Amino acid sequence: MRIWLWFLTCAAVASAVAAAAHPEGFGVFWVAVQAACFGAAVAGLRRHRPDPAAVYWLLVAGVGTSTVTTAVMTAAPALSPEAEAGYLLCYPLTGVALWLLARRLRPWSSTRLLDAAIALIGMAQPAWAFVLYPLLSRAGLDQASTAGITGLAVCDLLVVSMLLRVAFAVRPGVASGLLIASTAAMLLTDACYVVMYVWGRGGAVVSSVTSVGWLTWSFLLAAACLHPGIRDVGGSARTTDESATPIGGFIALAVLGPAVLIADIALHRGAGSWSHALVPAALTAVLMVLMVLRLGRALRERTSLQRELAFRAQHDVLTGLANREEFRTRLQAGIAAGAGIGLLIVDLDGFKDVNDTLGHPAGDELLLQATARLRALAGPGDLLARLGGDEFAVVSPDLAGLDDLAARCVADLACPYLVDGRELRLTASVGVYSGSPASTGEALQNADLALYAAKDAGRNRAERYDPKLRAAHLAHAALADQLRAAVDGTVAGTGGFAVHYQPVVDIHTGRVAAVEALLRFTTPDGTAVSPARFVPVAEETGLIGRLGAWVLERACTDARAWHATHGISVTVNVSGRQLRAPSFADDVLATLKRTGLPGAALVLEITETVLVTATVEETEAVSRRLARLRAHGIRIAIDDFGTGYSSLAYLRTLPIDVLKIDRAFVSCVADRQEKALFRAVVELARSLYLQPVAEGVETDEQAAALRELDCGYAQGFLFARPMPAPALQTLLTTQLTPAP
């Protein structure tokens, strides 16, 4: 059981014993119990160190003051009348503490001051009717007692108003509940004491109520200080606004006082006691004025809230621009007007990297700066909207100046941004569309197509919509659907994919040393689609992973017999998606085991562009997977060497065995200057213990130059075109000399 709960249980039992033993509220045991509560509260504050500390030390000081006062009255009964005034110090200590806590939880405002005044005056009316007026009219009561009781009642009212402020502001919890309950116990104790004293119910009953109530106040406050949640009370405000204040409760307070007063006059004092109502009447008049002011403020708050909600429903919270819904509404209105619309879709290139590296706060700041630049560019009649993320839209009636506006957007958004002391550089791609579309959907789709064209063209530019873009988009979508159906059919054995093989030959002997597996695709109507066209679509749609696994399985199955008979190996291209998969190495090794192909007969070919687009962490993970495969005899080849800007770095860091030299080098190898460059590449490969392979050999002149340079291996149309597996089998057995 938790410490605070242990203490609460033990203190409650001890308090009950103390109250039973000393109902008059004095005695050594009574003092010992309250002193234990004071000590426990101090220990809890020193352990948990809640903030603001002054609040809790003032509350505990109230318990300490009560303990000292009780001890003095117990030790020196003759000083009781004078010492009893020490109890009154508990109220300003508690009241100031609650005021500080309420101000910390929810700063004071004119609205909250009105609320506090209404609550205070509302409670003052029954206090006057049942406490103060009977006390003042009671015969034989000395002035000191009257002043003490009156002061006690006023202090209670002030503390109650502060307690209500805290109760409405603090977030519910065990510690906050104990804190509020402790003060409430003190107030209820005093209320009972005052009422019974005024109405002649003093003596032992009053003393018993006082002893039980004040001990309850002490041990509840100590338990709150011992609870770990006390650390969060000062910062755990409810997430409510001023408009959520319960007006109905204030109205009830406003009606309760006069109602109680009228009932009291009618039942106990008769119709002739109209003078008794002068003070309540004045309080009621003030209360009505405050209620009118508060209701007027509530109406203004509600109107302001409705305006804010309406604004939020139509605008983006971060930038204040029109949101997607408002944008579509305004765009549709412009289309319905029939005058034609101009639309820009603006997308920030590289924004995701800012969020990933610097965090979302930096990304938000960058969006605000970009918004400010777009506001400065937009004309007085333009609608500027944020569609989501880093995508903006501009609707402009100035069709003639639309291209100029797009160019200025590209130029201004490319200027450096200063975020958290860092200079960031981003670019923007803009899609431009103007015309009289049939719907908002058509306008947005046309502008989006232009935006995609701008990104495909290299970004940092604006592209205008052209009907050819829609035709290309439809063709792209149709190809994607055909690829999905073909992938599913290929798995079932009825698809449009096939694997062809292109020989890699010894440049000196012409014999086949290896073959490269190449994927081919034919549409249902028999049209062959170039890999340059369907492979990017397969990458984009996520189909490339399944295709790559199928090609590897097919190639390893076909190559098992060729390797056993002719000693040749098979090269299989691997996509970036496959390389980045954590299970890639396991999948390759499992394929070799199923097909029975030795690891030494497999070469995995990766393109340099895949590595250029990978992060440092991804490249390191890829390197580890490739090294594991090399440990099983599998060789790694870099394709299209020389087309990237960081080839040498990858040659140094990745586990590579074969260097496939791009056809751009081979096509000019007969030229003297190009031959020198090609020789340097071959010598570089050999110095790194790599096997060079020339790609795209198409002429006898190129082949002669490669023999002169002792390149070693080559592939291209001069030797053989890609062919199905049966044709390759025939070529191996009838036309070429087998490798030893």
HELIX and SHEET records of a PDB file:
HELIX    1   1 ILE A    3  ALA A   21  1                                  19    
HELIX    2   2 VAL A   28  HIS A   48  1                                  21    
HELIX    3   3 ALA A   53  ALA A   75  1                                  23    
HELIX    4   4 PRO A   77  LEU A   79  5                                   3    
HELIX    5   5 SER A   80  ALA A   83  1                                   4    
HELIX    6   6 GLU A   84  LEU A   89  5                                   6    
HELIX    7   7 CYS A   90  LEU A  105  1                                  16    
HELIX    8   8 SER A  110  ALA A  127  1                                  18    
HELIX    9   9 TRP A  128  LEU A  132  3                                   5    
HELIX   10  10 TYR A  133  LEU A  136  1                                   4    
HELIX   11  11 GLN A  143  ALA A  169  1                                  27    
HELIX   12  12 VAL A  174  VAL A  198  1                                  25    
HELIX   13  13 ALA A  204  LEU A  226  1                                  23    
HELIX   14  14 ILE A  230  VAL A  233  1                                   4    
HELIX   15  15 GLU A  242  ALA A  244  5                                   3    
HELIX   16  16 ILE A  247  ASP A  264  1                                  18    
HELIX   17  17 ILE A  265  ARG A  269  3                                   5    
HELIX   18  18 TRP A  274  ALA A  277  5                                   4    
HELIX   19  19 LEU A  278  GLN A  314  1                                  37    
HELIX   20  20 ARG A  324  ALA A  337  1                                  14    
HELIX   21  21 PHE A  351  LEU A  358  1                                   8    
HELIX   22  22 HIS A  360  LEU A  377  1                                  18    
HELIX   23  23 LEU A  402  LEU A  413  1                                  12    
HELIX   24  24 THR A  440  ASP A  456  1                                  17    
HELIX   25  25 PRO A  467  ALA A  492  1                                  26    
HELIX   26  26 PRO A  531  THR A  541  1                                  11    
HELIX   27  27 ILE A  544  HIS A  566  1                                  23    
HELIX   28  28 GLY A  576  ARG A  580  1                                   5    
HELIX   29  29 PHE A  584  THR A  595  1                                  12    
HELIX   30  30 GLY A  599  ALA A  601  5                                   3    
HELIX   31  31 GLU A  608  VAL A  612  1                                   5    
HELIX   32  32 VAL A  616  ARG A  630  1                                  15    
HELIX   33  33 SER A  647  THR A  653  1                                   7    
HELIX   34  34 ARG A  663  VAL A  666  1                                   4    
HELIX   35  35 ARG A  672  SER A  687  1                                  16    
HELIX   36  36 ASP A  700  GLU A  708  1                                   9    
HELIX   37  37 ALA A  725  THR A  734  1                                  10    
SHEET    1   A 5 LEU A 383  GLY A 388  0                                        
SHEET    2   A 5 GLU A 391  SER A 396 -1                                        
SHEET    3   A 5 ILE A 341  ASP A 349 -1                                        
SHEET    4   A 5 THR A 427  GLY A 435 -1                                        
SHEET    5   A 5 ALA A 462  ARG A 464  1                                        
SHEET    1   B 2 TYR A 417  VAL A 419  0                                        
SHEET    2   B 2 ARG A 422  LEU A 424 -1                                        
SHEET    1   C 9 ALA A 528  VAL A 529  0                                        
SHEET    2   C 9 VAL A 512  THR A 522 -1                                        
SHEET    3   C 9 PHE A 497  ASP A 506 -1                                        
SHEET    4   C 9 TYR A 713  ALA A 714 -1                                        
SHEET    5   C 9 GLN A 691  ALA A 694  1                                        
SHEET    6   C 9 VAL A 658  ILE A 661  1                                        
SHEET    7   C 9 ARG A 635  PHE A 641  1                                        
SHEET    8   C 9 LEU A 602  THR A 607  1                                        
SHEET    9   C 9 SER A 569  ASN A 573  1                                        
END                                                                             
